[in-house]
Amino acid sequence: MTQREKEILHIIKKDPMISQQEIADLLNINRSSVAVHIANLMKKGYIKGKGYIVKEEKMVCVIGGSNIDLQGFPNEKLTLMDSNQGKIETSLGGVGRNIAENLARLSVPVRLLSAVGDDFYGQKLMEESSTLGIDLKNMFISKEHPTSMYLSIMDEDHDMKVAISQMDVYEKMDKKYIQDNHLLIKNSNLIVLDANIPQNTIDYISSLFQETPIFVDPVSTVKAMRLKNSMGKYHTIKPNIYEVSKLLDMEIHTINDVRKAGEILLSYGIKRAFISMGKDGVFACDKDNELLVKAKIYNIKSATGAGDAFMAGLVSGYLKGKTLEEATVYSTGASILALKSYHTINPVMSEDEVLKILDNTEIQIKIY
């Protein structure tokens, strides 16, 4: 915020119904200049609407990656070092953006803070995400870097075999970007971070907004390490067994190893931990409970995006006051729905569809 913007915001806080001409007279500047400063304050989220209302609507604020996903599916067994016949799907992606879309489809008010390039793909991503009800007013548009892209090759079982990502644009999500959007983030009822953003930004957010629950997604084994410095400041973490193994520098082979990892995460001060074990289910724990939720899943189309749907389920569950068990089961239903679509986000994702799929899925729950 500039010094002039600070002056104008101070005046507006004292008199929310003051006119632009009155502000101009007080500061001895042109009314047109006041209009520009007020437009900037509205864009940054410090004021909103007629009467310059200084309180922003409570929303979930997702801060993370947004990109274009390219997925390749072989018709038969994947052959490395060779060309494979199959099909290629293109869709909107990025862990943060995916979580935001799932939340929007689950009727959770959500804002996305991310970065895209000033290019065709960035425009496409912004336009299509906006139609889904995601608030994108404060996205960073870079003229220096292209929109992030994620290319993944799936095997014959539709599990990801290898991927290449181009994500230089996320370096623009620095401390200044967070400062420019400080009020929007502060007024959120929950913050979701994915580890695509720089470690310095993660640490800065975790220190600055300690009064707001922060949910984190490690994204990958390499990027998981960006979360390590601020472990005690997260409310909820959702790693898989490989990410938590890397994060805690421990070998994980058995369910007892997973339980031990959960205990260590809680010892840092984390309130809830959800460790994905792939086909073996999800282990969840808080200070009072430990449980394993496993579902029998058929007709899997693609594993990409299942973790993002699970995180959206956790956020929705938390906002509705669900218990650890209820949240884990509900989030499992959201992930199953994602698994049943070739798209990163299942286009039928909704509260009703999650409940419907849970009614038709065998769920096993083991309490420890």
C-alpha positions, 0 to 999 in steps of 0.5 A: 500500500502506498503512502497516499493509499494509507492516507485515503484508507484512514479517512474512509475508516473514519467516515465510510460515506465520505465522497471522493471530492471531500477526500480530494479537498482534505488532501488537496489533490484532484478528485480523479486522483482519489478515484484511482487510489480508491480503485487500487484499494478496492482491487487490493481488498482494503475496501469494498462496495458503495460506502467503502465498506472496509470488511471483506466477505469471509472466504477460504483463501487458497494460495498456490499453483495454477497451471494447464495440465496435459495428461497422456494415457496409453491404450496398452501397457506403457512402453518407455523409450518409445512412442505409445498410442493413446489419448491426451487430455488438456485441462485446468490444473495446479494444486491450489487452483484444483483445490479452489475449484473443488471447493467452489463445486462443493459450494464453499466461497473461495478466493485464489491467490496465484500467478499466471502468465500474460498469455493465451493459457493464462487468459484461458485459465482465468476465464474458465476458473471465474465461471466456476465461481472462484474469486480471481480478482487478485491474481498476479499476471506476469509479463516475464514468465509464461503460465505454468504447465504440467505434463504427466504420462500415465501408465496402463493402470492410470497411475502417474509414471512421470511428469515435467513441470514448468513453474517459474511464474510462482516466484512472483508470489513473494512477500510483496504479493502477500503484503499487497493482499494482506487484508484479503488473507487476514479476513479469510476464515481459513487459508490453504497453502500448497508447496508450489509457492516459494519457501520464504512465502510459506514461512512469511504467511505462516508467521503473519496469519497465525490466528487463521487455520492454515491447511497445507498440501506438500505437493511432492517429496521435493517441495514438501521440504518447503514446509519444514521450517513452519511445521508448528504453525499449521492446523492441518497437513495432508502428505502421502507416505513418501512426502511424510517420509521425506519431511520427517526423514524416516523410513515408512514401511508399515502401518505402525510407521505411519502411526509414528509419523502421525504422532511426530506431526502432532508433536510439532503442534499440528492439530490434524494430520491425514497421511495418504497410503494410496490403495491402502487408504488414509490414516488420520489422527488428532490429539484424541483419535487415530483411525484408518479409512479404506474404500473399495474403488472400481473403474478408476479413470485417473489418479490425478487430482484425487489428493486435491479433491481430498483436501477440498473435502477436509476444508469443507468438513472443517468449516462444517464442524465434522469430527476427524472420522466424518471429515476423513470419510467425506474427503475420501468420497470426494477423492473417489469422485475425482478418481472416476473422471479422466479430468483433473476435476470431475465436472459432476463434483458436488456435495450431493454427488459426494454423499451419493458415492459414499452411499454406494461405496464400501468403506472400512474404518479401523480405530486405533 
